[in-house]
Amino acid sequence: MKILAFGASTSKSSINQQFAHFAAHQFEGEINMIDLNDFEMPLFSVDKEKENGYPDEAYELHEIIENSDFLVISMTEHNGSYSAAFKNTLDWCSRLNNSVFHDKPMLLISTSPGKLGAKFVLEAALSRFPRHTANIIGHFSLPSFEANFKDGILNEELRKEFADLIENVKETLAKIK
């Protein structure tokens, strides 16, 4: 199984990149961890789209997603919504082809330093991503990253909830194959 994983952030010390890495390694397969910094695109506008067409990075990301079997995305929350970099990436990719996620099974997760664990952006993604052909088969929010994570989930209740989710996702993936 080809697993694509990333944190929806451009921070070099992204806790969501760390969480996506951890989550992806709960599954067997070839893991491709990407960094949104490698897909930097100009700020989307219809004028830029008309003048220059679509950025090569949008084509490249579409191809990477299409050639993956399973997606693990950890959402970063900036002021209650997507990070600007992720939103811009989604804008360009959805203009190129609305089927951004190519019906690939997806584990959608989030974390933040705060007690809500980026739940607002997770809720937004749960609502929006299916419109771009996301097949979300599981989701999870980890609150208070620094207190609850170090090489794994420290809080026993959260660790069990996550482990149960991973088992359910594995069972769903087995049925999809």
C-alpha positions in Angstrom: 0.0 0.0 0.0 1.3 3.4 -0.9 0.6 5.9 1.9 0.8 9.6 1.4 1.0 11.7 4.6 1.5 15.3 5.4 0.7 18.1 7.9 -1.3 20.9 6.3 1.3 23.4 7.5 4.5 25.0 6.2 6.1 25.4 9.6 9.5 23.7 9.8 8.6 22.5 13.3 5.0 21.5 12.5 3.3 19.4 15.1 0.8 18.3 12.5 3.6 17.0 10.3 4.8 15.1 13.4 1.4 13.7 14.0 0.8 12.8 10.4 4.2 10.9 10.5 3.2 9.1 13.6 -0.3 8.2 12.3 1.0 7.0 8.9 3.5 4.7 10.6 0.6 2.8 12.3 0.0 1.2 8.8 2.1 -1.2 6.8 3.2 0.1 3.4 5.4 2.5 1.6 5.1 5.9 3.3 5.6 9.1 1.3 5.8 12.0 3.7 5.5 15.3 1.8 6.1 18.9 2.9 3.8 21.6 1.7 6.9 23.8 1.4 7.8 21.7 -1.7 4.5 22.7 -3.3 4.6 26.4 -2.8 2.3 28.2 -5.4 1.5 31.8 -6.1 -1.4 33.3 -4.2 -4.5 32.1 -6.1 -6.4 34.5 -8.2 -8.5 34.1 -11.4 -6.3 36.7 -13.0 -3.1 34.6 -12.4 -5.0 31.5 -13.5 -5.9 33.3 -16.8 -2.4 34.7 -17.4 -0.3 31.8 -16.4 -2.4 28.7 -16.2 -1.9 26.3 -13.3 1.4 25.9 -11.4 3.4 22.8 -12.0 3.2 22.1 -8.3 -0.6 21.6 -8.6 -0.1 19.0 -11.4 2.6 17.3 -9.3 0.5 17.1 -6.2 -2.5 15.8 -8.1 -0.3 13.1 -9.6 1.2 12.2 -6.1 -2.3 11.9 -4.7 -3.6 9.9 -7.6 -0.7 7.4 -7.3 -1.3 6.9 -3.6 -3.5 4.2 -2.1 -4.3 5.9 1.3 -4.0 9.5 2.5 -3.1 10.6 6.0 -3.6 14.4 6.5 -3.2 16.2 9.7 -4.9 19.6 9.6 -3.3 22.7 11.1 -5.6 25.3 12.5 -4.9 29.0 12.0 -7.5 31.3 13.6 -10.1 28.6 13.5 -9.6 27.6 9.8 -7.1 26.2 7.3 -3.6 27.5 7.2 -3.2 30.0 4.4 -0.7 27.8 2.6 -3.0 24.8 2.7 -6.0 26.8 1.6 -4.0 28.2 -1.3 -2.8 24.7 -2.3 -6.4 23.4 -2.1 -7.6 26.4 -4.2 -5.1 25.7 -7.0 -5.6 22.0 -7.0 -9.4 22.2 -7.0 -9.3 24.6 -10.0 -7.1 22.2 -11.9 -9.4 19.3 -11.1 -12.1 19.3 -8.5 -11.3 15.7 -7.8 -8.4 16.7 -5.6 -8.4 13.6 -3.4 -9.3 11.1 -6.2 -11.7 9.0 -4.0 -8.7 7.7 -2.0 -9.4 6.5 1.5 -8.3 9.1 4.0 -7.5 9.3 7.7 -8.1 13.0 8.6 -6.6 14.1 11.9 -5.6 17.3 13.6 -3.7 18.6 16.6 -2.9 21.9 18.2 -1.2 23.2 21.3 -4.6 24.1 22.7 -7.3 22.1 24.4 -9.6 21.9 21.3 -7.0 20.1 19.2 -7.8 22.1 16.0 -11.4 20.8 16.0 -12.7 23.8 14.1 -10.5 23.1 11.1 -11.1 19.4 11.3 -14.9 20.1 11.2 -14.4 22.3 8.2 -12.3 19.7 6.4 -14.9 17.0 7.2 -17.5 19.1 5.6 -15.5 20.4 2.6 -13.2 17.5 1.5 -15.9 15.2 0.3 -16.8 17.8 -2.3 -13.3 17.3 -3.6 -13.8 13.5 -3.6 -12.3 12.7 -0.2 -13.3 9.2 1.1 -12.8 10.0 4.8 -12.8 6.6 6.6 -11.7 8.0 10.0 -10.9 11.2 11.9 -9.4 12.1 15.2 -8.4 15.3 17.1 -5.5 15.3 19.6 -5.7 18.2 22.1 -2.8 19.9 23.9 -0.1 18.3 21.7 2.9 19.2 24.0 1.1 17.6 27.0 -0.3 14.6 25.1 2.4 13.5 22.6 6.0 12.4 22.7 6.9 9.6 20.3 3.3 8.6 20.7 0.1 9.6 22.5 0.7 9.8 26.2 -2.8 10.2 27.6 -4.2 6.7 28.1 -7.8 7.5 27.1 -6.7 9.3 24.0 -4.2 6.6 23.1 -7.0 3.9 23.4 -9.4 6.0 21.3 -6.7 6.5 18.6 -5.7 2.8 18.7 -9.4 1.8 18.2 -9.7 4.3 15.3 -6.6 2.8 13.7 -8.0 -0.7 13.9 -11.3 0.4 12.4 -9.4 2.2 9.6 -7.3 -1.0 8.9 -10.5 -3.1 8.8 -12.1 -0.6 6.3 -8.9 -0.6 4.2 -8.9 -4.4 4.1 -12.5 -4.4 2.8 -11.7 -1.8 0.1 -8.9 -3.8 -1.4 
